[in-house]
Amino acid sequence: MATAPYKRATRFASRIRADVTELLARGRLRDERLLGLMVTHVQVSEDLRHVDLYVLVHGASELQRKSVMEGLAQSQGFLRRELALKMESKYVPQVRMHWDTQTEGASRVDAILNDLARSSDHDESNREAPGQDDGQNS
């Protein structure tokens, strides 16, 4: 069974994600609104001219989300220039920023499931605690 070839766009997306993550980690984007920002996903068009960056800050309120997106919009020129310096491509892609609602939703569902599991474990331990019956009655 033959596998699909590793597309150039996939490699390009991986490289861009690594480069942007490095810029964030090293504090090159010196905007306090961007602290804790994570790049969760990158999509690149087949012609490599458009990049969609999906970002997230865990636990961000609606106000914080808006602030982060404003900070990213102001940093877009710097980000594109830095990518141009690092990339070996004929074109520097247009970068569009998006809030990653899918990952955010998945995180909420995961937190709810973890809470339910803890609650279930707690309920089971409370049922066993009153009798403390070990099967050895006199």
C-alpha positions in Angstrom: 0.0 0.0 0.0 1.6 3.2 -1.2 1.5 6.3 1.1 0.9 9.8 -0.1 4.0 11.8 -0.8 5.1 14.3 1.9 3.8 17.6 0.4 5.9 20.6 0.3 3.1 22.6 2.0 3.2 20.3 5.0 6.9 20.7 5.4 6.5 24.5 5.0 3.7 24.6 7.6 5.9 22.7 10.1 8.8 25.0 9.5 6.6 28.1 10.0 5.1 26.7 13.2 8.6 26.1 14.5 9.9 29.5 13.5 6.9 31.4 15.0 7.1 29.3 18.2 10.8 30.1 18.5 10.0 33.8 18.1 7.5 33.6 20.9 9.7 31.5 23.2 12.6 33.9 22.8 10.5 37.0 23.4 11.1 38.5 20.0 7.5 39.6 19.9 7.8 42.0 22.8 4.1 42.5 23.3 2.8 41.6 26.8 -0.5 40.7 25.3 1.2 37.7 23.6 2.5 36.1 26.8 1.5 32.5 27.0 0.5 32.4 23.3 0.7 29.0 21.6 0.6 28.2 17.9 -1.6 25.2 17.8 -1.9 24.6 14.0 -0.6 26.0 10.7 -2.3 25.7 7.3 -0.5 26.6 4.2 -2.0 27.0 0.7 -0.7 24.7 -2.0 1.0 27.6 -3.7 2.7 28.5 -0.4 1.5 32.2 -0.6 -0.9 32.1 2.3 -0.5 30.9 5.8 -3.2 30.5 8.4 -1.8 30.5 12.0 -4.2 29.1 14.7 -3.3 30.4 18.1 -4.5 29.9 21.7 -3.8 31.1 25.2 -5.2 28.6 27.7 -7.8 30.0 30.0 -8.1 33.3 28.2 -11.3 35.3 28.7 -13.1 36.9 25.8 -11.4 40.3 26.6 -8.0 38.6 26.7 -8.7 36.9 23.4 -9.5 40.2 21.7 -6.4 41.8 23.2 -4.2 38.9 21.9 -5.6 39.1 18.4 -5.0 42.9 18.4 -1.4 42.3 19.5 -1.0 39.8 16.7 -2.4 42.1 14.2 0.1 44.8 15.2 3.0 42.3 15.1 2.1 40.9 11.7 4.6 43.0 9.8 7.4 42.1 12.1 6.4 38.4 12.1 6.4 38.3 8.3 9.8 40.1 8.1 11.3 37.6 10.5 9.8 34.7 8.5 11.3 36.1 5.3 14.8 36.1 7.0 14.5 32.5 8.0 12.8 31.0 5.0 14.3 29.8 1.8 11.4 30.5 -0.4 10.8 32.6 -3.4 7.8 34.2 -1.8 7.0 35.3 1.7 3.5 34.2 2.5 0.7 36.4 3.7 0.0 35.5 7.3 -3.5 35.4 8.7 -4.1 34.9 12.4 -7.1 32.9 13.8 -8.1 32.0 17.3 -8.2 28.2 17.6 -11.7 27.5 18.8 -11.4 23.7 18.1 -8.5 23.2 20.5 -10.1 25.5 23.0 -13.4 23.5 22.8 -11.5 20.2 23.1 -9.7 21.5 26.2 -13.0 22.3 27.8 -14.4 18.9 27.0 -11.2 17.3 28.4 -11.5 19.3 31.6 -15.2 18.4 32.0 -14.4 14.7 31.5 -11.5 14.9 34.0 -13.8 16.6 36.6 -16.4 13.8 36.0 -13.8 11.1 36.5 -12.6 12.7 39.7 -16.1 13.1 40.9 -16.9 9.5 40.1 -13.7 8.3 42.0 -14.7 10.5 44.9 -18.2 9.0 45.0 -16.9 5.5 44.9 -14.5 6.1 47.8 -17.3 7.6 49.9 -19.5 4.5 49.3 -16.7 2.2 50.5 -15.6 4.4 53.5 -18.6 4.1 56.0 -18.5 0.4 56.5 -14.8 -0.2 56.0 -15.8 -3.9 55.7 -12.8 -6.1 54.9 -14.8 -9.3 54.8 -13.6 -10.5 58.3 -16.7 -10.2 60.5 -16.5 -11.8 64.0 
